Amino acid sequence: MNTAILGLGIIGAEWAKNLAADEVPLKTWNRTPKPDASGFVADAADAARDAELVIIVVADPPAVQGVLDAILPVLKPGQIVAQASTVSAEWNLRFAAQVGKTGAKFLEIPFTGSKPAAIERKTVFYVGGDAALLARVEPVLARLSQTRIHIGPLGSAAALKLAMNMNIAMVLHGLSESLSFARAAGIPDATYFEALKVNAARSPMSDLKEPKLRAGDYAPQFSLKHMDKDLRLALESAGDLALPQLRALKAQYDAGMARGLGDEDFSVLMKLL
């Protein structure tokens, strides 16, 4: 299936490497040129023009809109735009309406899994939209992921993705505060994590972030600025929901962003503790 990946950030770059390794016909594009990337072209429209599947994976709603502005003139019936960037349901419905006017089809495919998962093809896609479209793109998405879950109509996958990221952010911050408290009591990190591994609170998140927290290594697997954006979108969509923990945590993210920590891994909030 002729495929275009528009956005070669932390995740998109790894997806492109995996598809290229599998010899999937591929064109790629990034706002900042990356000529060493497989199939790289300098113009987003050129990448999308002949693609059966166009995957968009960029930072936020304005970035998605910028990509669509570039490719909408060349989209046509028979093409599928799969929007993988984390945005709110409201934004994806707007994007779907724009794509629909060209005759092309639209899927939302937000995902979970940071850079290690992308490298190892263990991404999990949450899919919103027509299940028949998912079946058409399955041969490509299966090369990038371990699981594809059809959530429901357009908007449902975007909402679920924000809910999942709220949970991830809260779990990691709880871990960080717990570790900070243990350190203040003189408990070595090795002892803390040894105890955590046989505690009900152990999670894949604690296993993933243990090396970073112990070493103070905040090279990004998933950046603070991107999680901050996701929490902001969740709050924008929350309406009258109270969500007290989310609102308190967003204040911590605001403090981290104000300190210029946005490009580091979101575990970098440990610095504030």
Secondary structure by P-SEA (a helix, b strand, c coil): cbbbbccccccaaaaaaaaaaacccbbbbbccccccccccccccccccccccbbbbbcccaaaaaaaaaaccccccccbbbbbcccccaaaaaaaaaaaaaacbbbbbbbbbbcaaaaaaccbbbbccccaaaaaaaaaaaaacccccccccccaaaaaaaaaaaaaaaaaaaaaaaaaaaaaaacccaaaaaaaaaacccccaaaaaaaaaaaaccccccccaaaaaaaaaaaaaacccccaaaaaaaaaaaaaaaaacccccccccccccc
